[in-house]
Amino acid sequence: MFCTFSYYLLRCELNLLLKKEGVMHLNIDNVIQWKGHIKVITVHQNGRIQIDEFDNLVMNAAKNAYAGFLSAGIPVDLTIRYMGVGSSNTAVAATQTQLVSEQFRQQVTVQAAGSTGVMVTTTYISPFNCNAFTTQELAWFAGPLATVTANSGLMIARVLYSHAKTSLESITVTRTDTFS
């Protein structure tokens, strides 16, 4: 609810400004920077904790959906609902719309607004999941069409992350989206 209301106000303010300036088309990269930061916490059965952090690329389709919402008022649900895990180490490209080789999908555990312009999405992978393959790629899927089914929903972002998970560890992935 918080994000929907904030996006609505931002869209209204931008539309008024754009109309005043006579701008008919909006390039989202010129107005708002959307950055994703990933933190992967692996907890091993012996209590050892491993933390990996890195930035990711937000996909063109996600930026276009957001830009359409801001510039034309086209309603869009960008609620991140699932994180997908895949086994391909194919380079990330902004034009991708799905994982290259999706093997598993986990529903988001919790999502909460952080400070102004920040959304934090956390997903937990239990010791019993993702053990039959080496994780090579992670992605986040949004919208009402995002389900537990592979390749469903709008892929917000994709990142390469290599890890051979075992049943002796759990993983918590925290994605922080920052709009500035």
C-alpha positions in Angstrom: 0.0 0.0 0.0 2.8 2.4 0.9 4.6 2.0 -2.5 1.4 2.2 -4.5 0.4 5.5 -2.9 3.9 6.9 -3.2 4.2 5.9 -6.8 0.8 7.5 -7.5 1.9 10.8 -6.0 5.2 10.7 -7.8 3.4 10.0 -11.1 1.0 12.9 -10.6 3.8 15.3 -9.8 5.9 14.1 -12.8 2.9 14.3 -15.1 2.2 17.9 -14.0 5.8 18.9 -14.5 6.1 17.2 -17.9 2.9 18.8 -19.1 4.1 22.2 -17.9 7.4 21.7 -19.8 5.7 20.3 -22.9 7.4 16.9 -22.6 5.4 14.1 -24.3 7.7 11.1 -23.7 9.5 10.0 -20.6 12.8 8.2 -20.3 12.8 6.6 -16.9 16.6 6.7 -16.6 16.6 10.5 -16.9 14.1 10.9 -14.1 14.6 8.2 -11.6 17.6 5.9 -10.9 16.5 2.4 -9.9 19.2 0.3 -8.3 19.2 -3.1 -6.8 21.6 -4.4 -4.2 21.7 -8.1 -3.2 22.9 -9.6 0.1 23.1 -13.4 0.3 23.5 -14.8 3.8 24.4 -18.5 3.9 24.1 -20.2 7.4 25.9 -23.5 7.6 24.8 -26.2 10.0 28.0 -25.7 12.1 27.1 -22.1 12.6 29.5 -20.6 10.1 27.9 -17.6 8.3 29.0 -16.5 4.8 27.8 -13.2 3.4 28.0 -12.2 -0.3 27.0 -8.7 -1.5 26.7 -7.3 -5.0 24.6 -5.0 -7.2 22.4 -6.2 -10.0 21.0 -5.0 -13.3 17.3 -4.0 -13.4 15.7 -5.4 -16.6 14.4 -3.1 -19.4 10.9 -4.6 -19.2 10.7 -3.6 -15.5 11.9 -0.1 -16.3 9.5 0.2 -19.2 6.6 -0.9 -17.0 7.5 1.7 -14.3 8.0 4.4 -17.0 4.6 3.6 -18.4 3.1 4.0 -15.0 4.8 7.4 -14.4 4.3 8.9 -17.9 1.0 7.6 -19.0 -0.7 6.5 -15.8 -0.8 2.9 -17.1 -1.6 0.9 -14.0 1.1 -1.7 -13.2 1.6 -4.0 -10.2 5.4 -4.2 -9.6 5.0 -6.1 -6.3 7.9 -8.6 -6.2 6.3 -12.0 -5.4 8.9 -14.7 -6.2 12.6 -15.2 -6.4 13.7 -17.7 -9.1 16.9 -19.8 -8.9 18.6 -21.1 -12.0 21.5 -23.1 -13.2 22.9 -21.0 -16.2 25.9 -18.7 -16.0 24.9 -16.9 -19.2 25.9 -13.3 -19.0 23.2 -10.9 -17.7 21.6 -8.6 -20.3 19.0 -5.9 -19.7 16.8 -7.3 -22.5 16.3 -10.7 -20.7 12.7 -11.5 -19.6 13.3 -14.8 -17.8 16.0 -16.9 -16.2 18.0 -18.9 -18.7 17.5 -22.2 -16.9 15.1 -21.8 -14.0 15.2 -24.7 -11.6 13.4 -23.5 -8.5 11.1 -20.6 -7.4 10.5 -19.4 -3.8 7.8 -17.0 -2.7 9.0 -13.8 -1.1 9.2 -14.2 2.7 8.8 -10.6 3.6 8.7 -7.2 1.9 8.9 -3.9 3.7 9.5 -0.2 2.9 12.9 1.1 4.2 13.8 4.7 4.2 12.4 7.1 1.6 12.6 5.5 -1.9 13.8 2.1 -0.5 12.0 -1.3 -0.7 13.6 -4.4 1.0 12.5 -7.9 -0.2 13.7 -10.9 1.6 13.5 -14.6 0.5 14.4 -17.6 2.6 15.6 -20.9 1.0 15.5 -23.8 3.5 18.1 -26.5 3.8 15.7 -28.8 1.8 15.6 -26.7 -1.4 18.0 -26.1 -4.2 20.3 -28.9 -3.5 20.1 -30.9 -6.8 21.9 -28.3 -8.9 24.6 -25.6 -8.7 23.0 -22.2 -8.4 24.3 -19.9 -11.1 21.5 -17.2 -11.4 19.0 -15.4 -9.3 16.0 -13.3 -10.5 13.0 -11.5 -9.0 9.5 -11.8 -10.5 6.7 -9.3 -10.0 3.1 -8.6 -10.9 -0.1 -10.6 -10.7 1.1 -13.1 -13.3 4.1 -14.1 -11.1 3.4 -17.5 -9.6 5.4 -20.6 -8.5 5.5 -21.6 -12.2 8.8 -21.1 -13.9 9.0 -18.1 -16.3 5.8 -16.5 -15.0 5.6 -12.8 -14.1 7.6 -9.7 -15.0 11.4 -10.3 -14.3 12.5 -7.3 -12.4 16.2 -8.2 -12.2 18.7 -11.0 -12.8 22.1 -11.6 -11.3 24.8 -14.2 -11.6 25.6 -15.9 -8.3 27.4 -19.2 -8.1 26.9 -21.5 -5.1 26.7 -25.3 -4.7 24.1 -25.4 -1.9 23.8 -28.5 0.4 21.1 -29.7 2.8 23.4 -28.5 5.6 22.7 -24.9 5.0 20.0 -22.3 4.6 20.2 -19.1 2.5 18.5 -15.8 3.0 18.6 -13.4 0.1 17.8 -9.7 0.7 17.2 -7.5 -2.3 17.2 -3.7 -1.6 15.6 -1.6 -4.4 16.5 2.1 -4.2 14.8 4.8 -6.2 16.6 8.1 -6.4 
